[in-house]
């Protein structure tokens, strides 16, 4: 499996190919008309064995139902993710509910362990901040107030133009929140890979996992142990990389996947931050569908 490849399909969606095994990490491939994307749709996917879903928001889950129905792939995700997928016509035999602590065999020599995680503090902003923008405050905000602000954000998204409005309507599947964010640690003979699709984490859970490669979200206001990061997105990513100590860090969610809300993140501040706090980690940014050899030339641990 030394030829294992990783395709970024935009936002936080990846296709990992390990020999004959095809694993999708999230499933959001279709885009707003005119937005940058991988040049394909979920309808174009004709081979998948597993789909690992980080959380239930449309920009991570929409498309999984079509890929699963077309390929017979098994969807792994939260109970809310699976509720939505069953409502979308995916057979129960292709749904595997997890909440953290489960270890799943994906193939004879490939497994994935699930860990509970946190969503970014999307309630704290409208458009995503730049990687070097300093964000402070918003500490100890009650859940009720977070939900009120999130409701205001959802209403604001409807004002971003007819293309975005049509996209939001098409992708709406009735998810009741994020359904609990999850992270996945995949282990194979050639290396281990941690996958995270939103900028939040429990420090006590990630500390000591030590994946060879970590896919980390770089968008929005980071969430550390239930509170918004006091500082920049670059500092948030740096703290997470320092905890995990991977040989490589691959960024995701940093493209302009929903114009007017998202923005193309300049990753230079993140690269500069890692130079100081995690110099042994190589930062990887990749174009769409680049078939990156994710485990090539890893050093021994």
ZAMARGU-4260 file (C-alpha; in steps of 0.2 Angstrom, whole numbers, plus 5000, padded with zeros to 4 digits):
<rodrens>
0) 5000/5000/5000 | 5015/5012/4998 | 5005/5020/4984 | 4991/5026/4995 | 4984/5042/4988
5) 4974/5057/4995 | 4963/5067/4984 | 4956/5084/4991 | 4938/5087/4984 | 4936/5104/4992
10) 4930/5110/5009 | 4934/5096/5021 | 4931/5081/5009 | 4944/5069/5004 | 4945/5052/4995
15) 4958/5041/5002 | 4964/5026/4992 | 4973/5012/5000 | 4976/4998/4987 | 4959/4993/4982
20) 4950/5001/4998 | 4942/5018/4994 | 4937/5028/5010 | 4928/5045/5008 | 4931/5057/5022
25) 4915/5068/5022 | 4906/5069/5006 | 4902/5087/5001 | 4908/5088/4983 | 4894/5098/4974
30) 4897/5117/4975 | 4887/5134/4972 | 4887/5139/4954 | 4903/5148/4951 | 4912/5143/4966
35) 4929/5134/4966 | 4927/5115/4967 | 4935/5099/4961 | 4925/5099/4945 | 4915/5084/4949
40) 4899/5080/4959 | 4894/5066/4971 | 4884/5059/4957 | 4900/5055/4948 | 4907/5044/4962
45) 4906/5026/4957 | 4918/5017/4969 | 4918/5019/4988 | 4919/5006/5002 | 4917/5018/5017
50) 4911/5036/5021 | 4917/5043/5037 | 4907/5058/5042 | 4914/5071/5054 | 4898/5080/5058
55) 4880/5082/5051 | 4881/5100/5043 | 4877/5100/5025 | 4895/5105/5020 | 4901/5089/5026
60) 4886/5077/5024 | 4877/5082/5008 | 4882/5069/4995 | 4885/5054/5006 | 4867/5048/5003
65) 4870/5048/4984 | 4888/5040/4985 | 4881/5026/4997 | 4866/5022/4987 | 4876/5021/4971
70) 4891/5012/4978 | 4885/5002/4993 | 4897/5011/5004 | 4895/5010/5023 | 4892/5027/5031
75) 4900/5029/5048 | 4894/5044/5058 | 4885/5051/5073 | 4867/5046/5077 | 4861/5062/5069
80) 4870/5059/5054 | 4863/5042/5052 | 4845/5048/5056 | 4847/5060/5041 | 4854/5047/5030
85) 4840/5034/5033 | 4828/5048/5029 | 4837/5050/5013 | 4834/5032/5008 | 4851/5024/5013
90) 4848/5006/5019 | 4851/5003/5038 | 4863/4989/5033 | 4874/5003/5026 | 4874/5014/5042
95) 4885/5012/5057 | 4882/5024/5072 | 4897/5029/5083 | 4900/5042/5096 | 4918/5039/5101
100) 4928/5025/5107 | 4924/5013/5093 | 4937/5004/5083 | 4931/4998/5066 | 4939/4986/5054
105) 4939/4994/5036 | 4949/4980/5028 | 4960/4966/5035 | 4974/4977/5039 | 4966/4994/5040
110) 4956/5001/5055 | 4949/5017/5061 | 4946/5023/5079 | 4933/5036/5083 | 4935/5050/5095
115) 4923/5063/5101 | 4927/5081/5096 | 4920/5099/5095 | 4914/5110/5082 | 4921/5127/5078
120) 4913/5142/5086 | 4903/5146/5070 | 4891/5156/5081 | 4904/5169/5085 | 4906/5177/5067
125) 4898/5179/5050 | 4912/5178/5037 | 4927/5167/5042 | 4942/5177/5049 | 4959/5177/5041
130) 4972/5166/5048 | 4981/5180/5057 | 4966/5190/5063 | 4966/5191/5082 | 4949/5186/5090
135) 4946/5188/5108 | 4931/5188/5120 | 4915/5177/5118 | 4920/5167/5133 | 4907/5158/5144
140) 4893/5161/5132 | 4878/5151/5136 | 4872/5137/5124 | 4855/5146/5123 | 4864/5162/5117
145) 4875/5152/5105 | 4860/5145/5097 | 4852/5162/5096 | 4867/5169/5087 | 4868/5153/5076
150) 4850/5157/5071 | 4854/5174/5066 | 4869/5167/5055 | 4857/5155/5046 | 4845/5170/5042
155) 4860/5180/5036 | 4866/5166/5024 | 4849/5167/5015 | 4854/5185/5010 | 4870/5180/5000
160) 4862/5179/4983 | 4851/5168/4973 | 4865/5155/4969 | 4869/5153/4987 | 4850/5152/4991
165) 4847/5138/4979 | 4862/5129/4985 | 4856/5130/5003 | 4839/5124/4998 | 4846/5109/4988
170) 4858/5104/5001 | 4845/5105/5016 | 4842/5088/5023 | 4835/5093/5040 | 4850/5090/5051
175) 4847/5095/5069 | 4863/5104/5072 | 4880/5096/5070 | 4875/5080/5078 | 4892/5079/5088
180) 4908/5082/5079 | 4920/5067/5078 | 4938/5064/5073 | 4945/5048/5066 | 4962/5040/5068
185) 4965/5028/5053 | 4979/5015/5055 | 4986/5005/5040 | 5003/4996/5037 | 5010/5011/5029
190) 5005/5024/5042 | 4992/5032/5052 | 4981/5047/5048 | 4970/5058/5059 | 4955/5066/5051
195) 4946/5081/5058 | 4934/5092/5048 | 4930/5107/5059 | 4941/5118/5070 | 4938/5111/5087
200) 4945/5098/5099 | 4946/5091/5116 | 4965/5094/5121 | 4965/5079/5133 | 4959/5067/5119
205) 4971/5073/5106 | 4986/5074/5117 | 4997/5059/5114 | 4988/5051/5098 | 5004/5054/5087
210) 4997/5051/5070 | 5010/5051/5056 | 4998/5063/5046 | 4985/5074/5052 | 4971/5082/5042
215) 4966/5098/5051 | 4952/5110/5048 | 4958/5128/5046 | 4943/5139/5045 | 4932/5149/5057
220) 4935/5152/5076 | 4944/5138/5084 | 4936/5129/5099 | 4947/5122/5112 | 4939/5112/5126
225) 4922/5121/5124 | 4928/5139/5123 | 4933/5150/5108 | 4952/5152/5105 | 4959/5168/5111
230) 4970/5173/5097 | 4972/5168/5079 | 4967/5154/5068 | 4986/5151/5065 | 4989/5150/5083
235) 4974/5137/5085 | 4981/5126/5071 | 4999/5128/5079 | 4993/5122/5096 | 4984/5107/5089
240) 4999/5102/5079 | 5010/5104/5094 | 4998/5092/5103 | 4998/5079/5090 | 5016/5080/5083
245) 5012/5073/5066 | 5026/5071/5053 | 5014/5080/5041 | 4999/5092/5043 | 4987/5093/5029
250) 4975/5108/5029 | 4956/5107/5024 | 4941/5119/5025 | 4952/5133/5020 | 4945/5136/5002
255) 4931/5147/4996 | 4917/5134/4996 | 4903/5146/5000 | 4907/5163/4993 | 4901/5177/5004
260) 4903/5166/5020 | 4919/5157/5017 | 4935/5165/5011 | 4951/5158/5003 | 4962/5157/5018
265) 4980/5163/5016 | 4990/5149/5024 | 5006/5159/5026 | 5003/5163/5044 | 4999/5145/5048
270) 5015/5140/5040 | 5025/5153/5050 | 5017/5148/5066 | 5021/5130/5063 | 5039/5135/5060
275) 5040/5141/5078 | 5029/5129/5088 | 5031/5112/5078 | 5046/5113/5067 | 5047/5095/5064
280) 5030/5095/5056 | 5029/5098/5037 | 5013/5108/5032 | 5005/5101/5016 | 4992/5111/5006
285) 4986/5103/4990 | 4976/5107/4975 | 4960/5098/4972 | 4961/5079/4965 | 4980/5079/4966
290) 4982/5061/4971 | 4995/5066/4985 | 5005/5051/4991 | 5000/5053/5009 | 5012/5041/5017
295) 5027/5042/5005 | 5044/5044/5013 | 5038/5044/5031 | 5051/5042/5044 | 5050/5028/5057
300) 5044/5032/5074
</rodrens>
